[in-house]
Amino acid sequence: MIYSNKTQQPLRQAVLVLSHADGFLEVFAERHIDVHLARVPVAYTLEGEQIADDLLELMLLPRYRDLYRADRLRKTGTTRPLLPSVLAQVKTTREVFNVLNNLATQPAEEEVVTWML
């Protein structure tokens, strides 16, 4: 087991999942990490979602079925394409937050800026 030098705690294993615009997934991890990808059946009603969930659980191999619990969920995301407009919006939002954070750290005697939309 690998330990952190600072805390002497075991380091958590890292896994990287890349989602391509066409739905293709790539999973990167160390060789000793086993990965299983499963697709959830499509459902359009609450009852259908429960049936799809039950079916997925039955289709999983036992070693992965044991992981399929709410307390084991580590991250959620989407496989929707990352559009250039979304990237531009993220960049703009970060720039706005940086400006606002810089304003908050400036001394009170400096010019007061009023933001208007």
N, C-alpha and C positions, 0 to 999 in steps of 0.2 A: 504494500500500500504506500502511496506517495503522500507525504505530509508537508504542510506549509512550514517554512522556516520560522515565521514570526509567531504563529499561534499553536503550533504542534497539533493542529486539527487536520484530519484527512482532507485532501483537496477533492472537490467535487469534479466529476468527469464532465467534460464539455462535449456537446453534440451540436453540430451546425446543420440546419435544414434549409436548403435553397429551394424556393418555389419559382418556377419559370412561368412566363405569361401563358404558355400553352398547357399548363397543368402538370408539366414534368417536374418531378421532385428529385433532388440530390441530397443525400444524407452523408455528412462527414463526421467521423469519430475515430478514436483509437481502435486498433485491431481487436482488442478484447471486448469491445462493445457490440452486442447483438442488436440489430435494428429490424423491426417488422413494420411494414406499411400496410394499412388496411383501409378500405373504403366503406363508408357508411351508406347503406341503401337509401335512395331518395324516398322521401315521404312528404305528404302535403297536408296531413292532419295531425292533431295531437295523438290520436290512436295509432296512426301510421308511424309516427316518430317512435312511439314505444315499441311497436313491432319491429321496426328497423333496428332499434337499440338491442332488443333481445336477439334478433337474428345475427347482428354483428358479434355479440358475445358468444353465440354458439359457433360462429365461423373461426374465432380466434383459437390458436393453439393454446393449450393449458398454461404454458409458461408466460404467455402474453396476456391471457385472460386474467391472471392474478394481478396484473398491473392496471387493468381497466377498472379503476375505482377513483372516486372523486378526490380522495386524499393523496393520490399519486399523480394527479394532473399537475404539470409543471409550467405549461405555457399554452396560450391559445393564439391563433392567428388566422389568416385567410390566404387562399391561393388566388385571389383576384389579382389581375395585373397591376403593377405599380406604374401608373401613368405619369408622364412628364408634368402634367398639371398638379398632381399630388406632390411631387418633389418640389415644385416651385412654391406651393402653399406652405410646405414644411420649412423651406428656407426663409420665406417671408416671416412666418411665425417666430422662428428662432431669432431673426434679426430684431423683431419688435420686442421680444422678451429681453434681449441683450440691451437695447436702448432703455427700456423701462428699468431694468436692474441697475444700469449705470446711473440713471437719474436718482434712484433710491440711495445710492452711495455717495452722491455729491453733497458737499456742504450746503447748508441752508442759505448762505448769503449769495449764492450764484443765481443767475437768471432763472426764473420759473417759466417752464414751458407748458403751454396748454395744448393738448391734443384734441383735434376735431376731425370727425369723419364726414 
